[in-house]
């Protein structure tokens, strides 16, 4: 049971997921800072955001706070706009430029070697030594 758990934890997917969660938390802090420091003051120029929490209606003994729902929707749209215009749109533009350069015949900067390519090279070297030919096999 412990061995299976250890194998599960040591998989690359779990490590990648852990890194994604940590990066996501840091990314959330950046987005929240942009929304709080830039977007919310712009929204408050249009109307008082504090007054949204006061927007309610009564139906019998139940109180419905529809203003907080409107505030949450505005906050969601503000975060979505920041993510799109500050992160997604520039990244898409960067990818399009890189793809255009690649199609124009400009080589991409040399990709760093991955574990897979290094292992393939080691395999080929071992095969060459075993064969004694020194010739490269695929």
N, C-alpha and C positions, 0 to 999 in steps of 0.2 A: 504494500500500500504506500509506504514512504517512497519507494523507488519510483512508482508511477507518478506520485505527486512531484518528485524532483524532476522527472523527465518533462512533465507538463510545464513546470515553472521555467525550465531552462530552454524551452522552445523559443525560437526567434519571434514568433507571433506574440507571445506574452510580453516579451521585452519591448517589442515595438509598441504594443498597446500601452504599456506603462509609460514609455517615452511620450506617446501621444497625449496621455492624460496630463502629464506634467507640462508639456508645451501648451496644451489647451488651457490649463489654469493660468499660465503666464499670458497667453493670448487674451483670455477673458479680462485680465487686469488692464491690458492695453485698450481693448475695446471699451470697457467701462470708463476709463479715464477720458477717452475721446468723447464719449456720449455725455458724461457728467460735465466735462470742461468746455465743450463746444456746442453740442447739439441741444442739451437742456437749456442753456441760456438763450439760444436762438428761439426755442419754443416758448420760453417764458416772455419773450418780447411780444408774442402774439396774444397770449392769455396767461393768467395765473395758474400754474400747474397745481398749486396747493388747493385751489378751489374745486378741482376734479373730485377729490375725496368727499367733498360735501354734497355732490350730486347723488341723491338717493330718492327713492319713492317707497311709500308704504302700501302694502296690500294686506289688510287685516293686521295681524300682529307682526308680520314679517317685514323687514327692511331690506330693500334691494339697493346695493351700492353700485349702480351702473357707471358712475364716474370713475371708480377705481378700475373697472374693465376698460374704459376708454383710455385711461392713463397707461394701463399695461399694454394696450394695442399700440399706442403712440411710442412707448418705450421700445417695444419689439421692432416697430418700423424704423426707429432711430438706430437701433443696434444693427439691424439688417442693412440699412443704408450705409453705415460706417464700414461694416464688413465688406460690402460689395464695392463701394467706391474707393476705399483705402487699401484693401487687400486683394480682392478677387479681380477687379478690373485691371489694375496694374500688372498682376501676375499673368492674366490672359494676354495682355499686350506684349509682355516679355516673351511668353511662349510663342505667340504669333511671329514676332521678330526673329526668334531663334529658328522657327520652322521655315520662314522665308529665306534666311541665310543658308540653311541646310539645302533647300530646294535650288538655291542659286549656285550651288556647287561649292560653297565655302564649307570646309570641314568644321565639324564641331570641335571644341577644345577636347584634347584627349581625355577620354573617360578614365577615372581611376580604376585600378585593377580591383576586381571583386574577389571574394573568397573562391567563387566558382572558377574564375579564370586561372587563379593561382593553382588550385587543385588540378585543373586540367593540364596545366604546364608540368606539374609534378608527375602526374600520371604519364604524360608523354615521355618525360625524361626517364622514368623508371622503365617504361616499355622499351625505349631505345637501349638502355643499359642491359636489359634482359635479353633482347634480341642480339645484342652485340653488333648491330649494323650501324648504329649512329644515325639511321634514317628516320625522318619524322613520319609518324603514323597518325591517321585521323580515324 
